[in-house]
Amino acid sequence: MVATAALIFDLDGVLVDSEVLIGHVVSATLSEFDIDLIPSDYHTRFHYVRLERMAETISAEHGVVFPKNFVPKLRQRLDAAYTTDLTAVPGAEAMLRAVTQPVAVASGSAPEGIDFKLRRTGLYDFFAPHIYSIFDVGARRKPAPDVFLHTAAQLGLAPGACVVIEDAAAGVTAGIAAGMRVFGFTGGGHAYPGLSEKLLDAGAAVVFDDMGDLITLI
């Protein structure tokens, strides 16, 4: 097995506990339309699904026509929640202090969102300047491997020497398509029953739920 030369992290739900906030905000917003979708059910059904697609699905299921500003309003509420409540995933900072390999972020979020979340949680300096977004590579979302291949190139490393840490099946698929080993992470506050199986089915080499364990896995 090739030695691990670098660690490439997804952001949301892996380094920062943002996904759990999304579940609460969406649930609370839908309740204003008399739609009951508890956060755990939201994550089970819509993890890594764009808010626009989620809204279309819920609208069709419940026969509700959402106002045109529904998704923008959701995003505003999420930004407010990130500002007041966003935290790093437990153990992330201690893990980053312990690893000796170079680290990078490869996220599906917009660059300004990535920057804000990393700074808000105190993790920015561990990664800068190796912080990358799908918008650096034509906005092709995972499971396309583009952002991971771009990240490896920026690190000056062969893809096979990199390990990806992901919490979504699409991210696992993307990492494997890039020729990287992928570890599935289920320690975020949004983790739901069956997530481990989804990550393994997608091809994750291992699944773990404690960032402190990563040091012994690489």
C-alpha positions in Angstrom: 0.0 0.0 0.0 1.3 3.5 -0.9 2.2 5.6 2.1 -0.3 8.4 2.9 1.3 11.6 1.7 -1.6 13.9 2.3 -5.1 14.0 3.8 -7.9 15.7 1.8 -11.0 16.6 3.9 -14.5 17.3 2.8 -15.7 20.3 4.9 -19.4 20.1 5.9 -20.1 17.3 8.3 -16.4 16.3 8.4 -14.5 19.3 9.8 -17.4 21.6 10.7 -20.7 20.5 12.2 -22.8 22.4 9.7 -25.0 19.6 8.4 -26.8 19.2 11.8 -27.7 22.9 11.6 -29.1 22.5 8.2 -31.4 19.8 9.4 -32.8 22.0 12.2 -33.2 25.0 10.0 -35.0 23.1 7.3 -37.2 21.3 9.8 -38.2 24.6 11.5 -38.9 26.4 8.2 -41.0 23.5 6.8 -43.1 23.5 10.0 -44.3 27.0 9.0 -46.0 25.3 6.1 -47.4 22.6 8.4 -45.0 20.1 7.0 -43.4 17.7 9.6 -39.9 16.7 8.7 -37.8 16.1 11.7 -34.0 16.7 11.3 -33.0 13.0 11.4 -35.5 12.2 8.6 -34.2 15.2 6.6 -30.6 13.8 6.8 -31.7 10.3 5.9 -33.5 11.5 2.8 -31.7 14.6 1.7 -28.1 14.4 2.9 -26.0 16.0 0.1 -29.1 16.9 -1.9 -29.3 20.5 -3.0 -31.8 22.6 -1.2 -33.5 23.4 -4.5 -34.1 19.7 -5.2 -35.2 19.0 -1.6 -37.8 21.8 -2.0 -39.1 20.4 -5.3 -39.5 17.0 -3.7 -41.3 18.2 -0.6 -43.5 20.5 -2.7 -44.6 17.6 -4.9 -45.1 15.2 -2.0 -47.3 17.7 0.0 -48.9 19.6 -2.8 -47.5 22.9 -1.4 -46.3 25.7 -3.6 -43.4 27.4 -1.9 -42.9 31.1 -2.4 -40.1 32.1 -4.9 -37.9 33.2 -2.0 -38.2 29.9 -0.1 -34.7 28.6 -0.8 -33.0 32.1 -0.5 -34.8 32.5 2.8 -33.5 29.1 3.9 -29.9 30.1 3.0 -30.3 33.4 5.0 -31.4 31.4 8.0 -28.5 29.0 7.6 -26.0 31.8 7.4 -27.5 33.2 10.6 -27.2 29.8 12.3 -23.6 29.4 11.1 -22.7 32.8 12.5 -24.0 32.0 16.0 -23.9 28.2 16.4 -21.4 26.6 14.0 -18.7 24.6 15.7 -15.9 22.3 14.6 -16.6 18.6 14.6 -15.5 17.2 18.0 -11.8 16.2 17.9 -11.1 17.9 14.6 -8.7 20.5 16.0 -6.8 18.0 18.1 -6.5 15.6 15.1 -5.1 18.4 12.9 -2.5 19.3 15.5 -1.4 15.7 15.6 -1.2 14.7 11.9 2.2 15.1 10.3 1.0 14.9 6.6 0.0 17.9 4.6 -3.8 18.6 4.8 -6.2 20.2 2.4 -9.9 20.9 2.1 -11.9 19.9 -1.1 -15.5 21.0 -0.7 -18.7 21.3 -2.7 -19.4 24.7 -1.0 -18.8 28.1 -2.5 -15.3 29.5 -1.7 -16.7 32.3 0.5 -18.7 29.8 2.5 -15.7 27.6 3.0 -13.6 30.5 4.2 -16.2 31.7 6.6 -16.8 28.2 8.1 -13.1 27.5 8.6 -12.5 30.9 10.2 -15.6 30.7 12.4 -14.4 27.3 13.8 -10.7 28.2 14.1 -9.6 25.7 11.5 -8.5 28.0 8.7 -4.8 28.2 9.5 -4.4 24.4 9.5 -5.3 24.3 5.8 -4.5 27.6 4.1 -3.5 27.9 1.3 -4.8 24.4 0.3 -8.5 25.2 0.5 -10.4 24.2 -2.7 -13.9 24.3 -4.0 -15.8 22.7 -6.8 -16.1 26.2 -8.2 -12.3 26.1 -8.8 -12.9 23.3 -11.3 -16.0 24.3 -13.2 -18.5 23.7 -10.4 -18.8 20.0 -11.2 -20.2 18.5 -8.0 -19.1 15.2 -6.4 -19.4 12.4 -7.5 -17.3 14.0 -10.2 -13.6 13.6 -9.1 -12.5 17.0 -10.4 -12.0 18.8 -7.1 -10.0 16.0 -5.6 -7.7 15.7 -8.7 -7.3 19.5 -8.6 -6.4 19.3 -4.9 -3.8 16.6 -5.4 -2.2 18.6 -8.3 -2.0 21.7 -6.1 -0.3 19.6 -3.4 2.1 18.3 -6.0 1.2 14.7 -5.2 -0.1 11.7 -7.1 -3.7 11.0 -6.4 -2.9 7.5 -5.1 -0.8 9.0 -2.3 -3.8 10.9 -0.9 -6.5 9.8 1.5 -9.9 11.5 1.3 -12.2 11.8 4.4 -15.8 12.1 3.4 -19.3 11.8 5.0 -21.4 11.4 1.9 -21.6 8.5 -0.6 -21.2 11.0 -3.5 -17.9 12.2 -2.0 -16.7 8.6 -1.5 -17.5 7.9 -5.1 -15.6 11.0 -6.2 -12.5 10.1 -4.2 -12.4 6.6 -5.6 -12.9 8.0 -9.1 -9.9 10.2 -8.5 -7.8 7.1 -7.6 -7.6 7.9 -3.9 -8.2 5.8 -0.8 -11.4 7.1 1.0 -12.3 6.9 4.6 -15.9 7.4 5.6 -16.6 9.6 8.6 -19.8 9.3 10.7 -19.0 11.4 13.7 -20.9 14.6 12.6 -24.0 15.6 14.5 -26.1 14.8 11.4 -25.1 11.1 11.3 -28.1 8.9 10.8 -28.8 5.1 10.9 -27.5 3.5 7.8 -24.9 6.1 7.0 -22.0 3.8 7.7 -23.5 1.2 5.3 -24.0 3.8 2.6 -20.4 4.9 2.8 -19.1 1.3 2.8 -21.4 0.4 -0.2 -19.9 3.4 -2.0 -16.5 2.0 -1.6 -15.0 3.5 1.6 -12.0 1.5 2.8 -13.1 2.1 6.4 -15.7 4.0 8.4 -14.9 5.7 11.7 -16.8 8.1 14.0 -14.0 9.6 16.1 -11.5 12.0 14.6 -9.0 10.9 17.2 -9.0 7.5 15.4 -7.8 8.9 12.1 -4.2 9.1 13.3 -4.1 5.3 13.6 -5.9 4.6 10.4 -3.6 6.5 8.0 
